[in-house]
Amino acid sequence: MRNYSSPLGASEVRANPHAETTLHMKLFRAQRNFYIAGFALFLIFVLRRLVILISSQASFMLNCEAAEKQAASASAAAKRFLDEQDNKTTVVCSNENVKELKAVQNEIETLKNELTRMRKDRDAVKAQAESVSREYDNLNDEHRRVLEKVNKLEGGDNILKDK
């Protein structure tokens, strides 16, 4: 571009009338080539950075997938381990608490029997109370009839009205 940016001398313009136009054309082409080369160099750096970022993202994604798979397998292993521990604990606890469980079952049976006995007693007392109530009503009716007869025999004193 430096070659074509210097001004033409007056002698060159007189000798060749198209010299100035040719000079401007060559200057334009030199500038165009310069800008194309600069832009291409800039794009090389941009593309290089883009390739680096894409490759690092791909490696991060692979690492992430591997970590997820590892975490899933660790979780499954831990769950299996806890299930095995729960089974062992259940077996140990059931062996230790068999006597206590039997004692509680015996107590439950005793309480059930006592509850049944209490219900029978309650029903018996209830039936007895009903029978006593009926007997009382019968005796009360009989007493009223006897008083009426006594009242008729005595001749008119009204004992029932006094009550």
DRENDO-1510 file (C-alpha; in Angstrom, 1 decimal, always signed):
<recs>
REC; n; res; u; v; w
REC; 1; MET; +0.0; +0.0; +0.0 .
REC; 2; ARG; +3.0; +2.3; +0.6 .
REC; 3; ASN; +4.0; +1.9; -3.0 .
REC; 4; TYR; +0.7; +3.1; -4.3 .
REC; 5; SER; +0.0; +5.8; -1.7 .
REC; 6; SER; +2.8; +8.2; -2.8 .
REC; 7; PRO; +1.6; +11.1; -5.1 .
REC; 8; LEU; +2.4; +11.0; -8.7 .
REC; 9; GLY; +4.7; +13.4; -10.2 .
REC; 10; ALA; +3.5; +16.0; -12.8 .
REC; 11; SER; +5.7; +14.4; -15.5 .
REC; 12; GLU; +4.2; +11.0; -15.0 .
REC; 13; VAL; +0.6; +12.3; -15.3 .
REC; 14; ARG; +1.5; +14.1; -18.6 .
REC; 15; ALA; +3.2; +11.0; -20.0 .
REC; 16; ASN; +0.3; +8.6; -19.3 .
REC; 17; PRO; -3.1; +10.0; -18.7 .
REC; 18; HIS; -4.5; +6.8; -17.3 .
REC; 19; ALA; -1.6; +6.5; -14.8 .
REC; 20; GLU; -3.6; +8.2; -11.9 .
REC; 21; THR; -6.6; +5.8; -12.5 .
REC; 22; THR; -4.3; +2.8; -12.6 .
REC; 23; LEU; -2.6; +4.0; -9.4 .
REC; 24; HIS; -5.9; +4.3; -7.6 .
REC; 25; MET; -7.0; +0.9; -8.9 .
REC; 26; LYS; -3.8; -0.7; -7.6 .
REC; 27; LEU; -4.1; +1.1; -4.3 .
REC; 28; PHE; -7.7; -0.2; -3.9 .
REC; 29; ARG; -6.6; -3.7; -4.6 .
REC; 30; ALA; -3.7; -3.5; -2.2 .
REC; 31; GLN; -6.0; -2.2; +0.6 .
REC; 32; ARG; -8.6; -4.9; -0.2 .
REC; 33; ASN; -6.0; -7.6; +0.0 .
REC; 34; PHE; -4.6; -6.1; +3.3 .
REC; 35; TYR; -8.1; -6.1; +4.9 .
REC; 36; ILE; -8.9; -9.7; +3.6 .
REC; 37; ALA; -5.6; -11.0; +5.1 .
REC; 38; GLY; -6.3; -9.2; +8.4 .
REC; 39; PHE; -9.8; -10.5; +8.6 .
REC; 40; ALA; -8.6; -14.0; +7.8 .
REC; 41; LEU; -6.0; -13.7; +10.6 .
REC; 42; PHE; -8.6; -12.5; +13.0 .
REC; 43; LEU; -11.0; -15.4; +12.0 .
REC; 44; ILE; -8.1; -17.9; +12.6 .
REC; 45; PHE; -7.8; -16.7; +16.2 .
REC; 46; VAL; -11.6; -16.7; +16.7 .
REC; 47; LEU; -12.0; -20.2; +15.2 .
REC; 48; ARG; -9.1; -21.5; +17.2 .
REC; 49; ARG; -10.7; -20.2; +20.5 .
REC; 50; LEU; -14.1; -21.6; +19.4 .
REC; 51; VAL; -12.6; -25.1; +18.8 .
REC; 52; ILE; -10.9; -25.0; +22.2 .
REC; 53; LEU; -14.2; -24.0; +23.9 .
REC; 54; ILE; -16.2; -26.7; +22.1 .
REC; 55; SER; -13.6; -29.4; +22.9 .
REC; 56; SER; -13.5; -28.4; +26.6 .
REC; 57; GLN; -17.3; -28.4; +26.8 .
REC; 58; ALA; -17.3; -31.9; +25.3 .
REC; 59; SER; -14.8; -33.1; +27.9 .
REC; 60; PHE; -16.8; -31.5; +30.7 .
REC; 61; MET; -20.0; -33.3; +29.4 .
REC; 62; LEU; -18.2; -36.6; +29.4 .
REC; 63; ASN; -16.8; -36.0; +32.9 .
REC; 64; CYS; -20.3; -35.1; +34.0 .
REC; 65; GLU; -21.9; -38.2; +32.6 .
REC; 66; ALA; -19.2; -40.3; +34.1 .
REC; 67; ALA; -19.8; -38.7; +37.5 .
REC; 68; GLU; -23.5; -39.2; +37.2 .
REC; 69; LYS; -23.0; -42.9; +36.4 .
REC; 70; GLN; -20.6; -43.2; +39.3 .
REC; 71; ALA; -23.0; -41.5; +41.7 .
REC; 72; ALA; -25.9; -43.7; +40.5 .
REC; 73; SER; -23.9; -46.9; +41.1 .
REC; 74; ALA; -22.7; -45.6; +44.5 .
REC; 75; SER; -26.3; -44.8; +45.4 .
REC; 76; ALA; -27.4; -48.3; +44.4 .
REC; 77; ALA; -24.6; -49.9; +46.3 .
REC; 78; ALA; -25.4; -47.9; +49.4 .
REC; 79; LYS; -29.1; -48.8; +49.1 .
REC; 80; ARG; -28.2; -52.5; +48.8 .
REC; 81; PHE; -25.9; -52.2; +51.8 .
REC; 82; LEU; -28.6; -50.4; +53.9 .
REC; 83; ASP; -31.2; -53.1; +52.9 .
REC; 84; GLU; -28.8; -55.8; +54.0 .
REC; 85; GLN; -28.1; -54.0; +57.2 .
REC; 86; ASP; -31.8; -53.6; +57.9 .
REC; 87; ASN; -32.4; -57.4; +57.2 .
REC; 88; LYS; -29.5; -58.3; +59.6 .
REC; 89; THR; -30.8; -55.8; +62.2 .
REC; 90; THR; -34.3; -57.3; +61.9 .
REC; 91; VAL; -33.0; -60.8; +62.4 .
REC; 92; VAL; -30.9; -59.7; +65.4 .
REC; 93; CYS; -33.7; -57.7; +66.9 .
REC; 94; SER; -36.2; -60.4; +66.5 .
REC; 95; ASN; -33.9; -63.0; +68.2 .
REC; 96; GLU; -33.4; -60.6; +71.1 .
REC; 97; ASN; -37.0; -59.6; +71.5 .
REC; 98; VAL; -38.7; -63.0; +71.1 .
REC; 99; LYS; -39.2; -63.3; +74.8 .
REC; 100; GLU; -40.5; -59.8; +75.2 .
REC; 101; LEU; -42.9; -60.4; +72.2 .
REC; 102; LYS; -44.3; -63.6; +73.8 .
REC; 103; ALA; -44.8; -61.8; +77.1 .
REC; 104; VAL; -46.7; -59.0; +75.4 .
REC; 105; GLN; -48.8; -61.5; +73.4 .
REC; 106; ASN; -49.6; -63.4; +76.7 .
REC; 107; GLU; -50.6; -60.1; +78.3 .
REC; 108; ILE; -52.8; -59.3; +75.3 .
REC; 109; GLU; -54.6; -62.6; +75.6 .
REC; 110; THR; -55.1; -62.1; +79.3 .
REC; 111; LEU; -56.5; -58.7; +78.7 .
REC; 112; LYS; -58.8; -60.0; +76.0 .
REC; 113; ASN; -60.1; -62.7; +78.4 .
REC; 114; GLU; -60.6; -60.2; +81.1 .
REC; 115; LEU; -62.5; -57.9; +78.7 .
REC; 116; THR; -64.8; -60.8; +77.7 .
REC; 117; ARG; -65.5; -61.6; +81.3 .
REC; 118; MET; -66.2; -58.0; +82.1 .
REC; 119; ARG; -68.6; -57.7; +79.2 .
REC; 120; LYS; -70.4; -60.9; +80.4 .
REC; 121; ASP; -70.6; -59.4; +83.9 .
REC; 122; ARG; -71.9; -56.1; +82.6 .
REC; 123; ASP; -74.6; -57.9; +80.5 .
REC; 124; ALA; -75.6; -60.0; +83.6 .
REC; 125; VAL; -75.8; -56.9; +85.8 .
REC; 126; LYS; -77.8; -55.1; +83.1 .
REC; 127; ALA; -80.3; -58.0; +82.8 .
REC; 128; GLN; -80.6; -58.2; +86.6 .
REC; 129; ALA; -81.3; -54.5; +86.7 .
REC; 130; GLU; -84.0; -54.8; +84.1 .
REC; 131; SER; -85.6; -57.7; +86.0 .
REC; 132; VAL; -85.4; -55.7; +89.2 .
REC; 133; SER; -87.0; -52.8; +87.5 .
REC; 134; ARG; -89.8; -54.9; +86.1 .
REC; 135; GLU; -90.4; -56.5; +89.5 .
REC; 136; TYR; -90.5; -53.0; +91.1 .
REC; 137; ASP; -93.1; -51.9; +88.5 .
REC; 138; ASN; -95.1; -55.0; +89.3 .
REC; 139; LEU; -94.9; -54.5; +93.0 .
REC; 140; ASN; -95.8; -50.8; +92.6 .
REC; 141; ASP; -98.9; -51.8; +90.5 .
REC; 142; GLU; -99.9; -54.4; +93.1 .
REC; 143; HIS; -99.5; -51.9; +95.9 .
REC; 144; ARG; -101.7; -49.4; +94.0 .
REC; 145; ARG; -104.4; -52.1; +93.6 .
REC; 146; VAL; -104.2; -53.1; +97.2 .
REC; 147; LEU; -104.6; -49.4; +98.2 .
REC; 148; GLU; -107.6; -49.1; +96.0 .
REC; 149; LYS; -109.2; -52.2; +97.5 .
REC; 150; VAL; -108.5; -50.9; +101.0 .
REC; 151; ASN; -109.9; -47.6; +100.0 .
REC; 152; LYS; -113.1; -49.2; +98.8 .
REC; 153; LEU; -113.4; -51.3; +101.9 .
REC; 154; GLU; -113.0; -48.4; +104.3 .
REC; 155; GLY; -115.7; -46.7; +102.7 .
REC; 156; GLY; -114.7; -43.7; +101.0 .
REC; 157; ASP; -111.6; -42.2; +102.7 .
REC; 158; ASN; -109.5; -41.4; +99.8 .
REC; 159; ILE; -105.9; -42.4; +100.8 .
REC; 160; LEU; -104.7; -42.2; +97.2 .
REC; 161; LYS; -105.7; -38.5; +97.0 .
REC; 162; ASP; -103.7; -37.7; +100.1 .
REC; 163; LYS; -100.6; -39.0; +98.5 .
</recs>
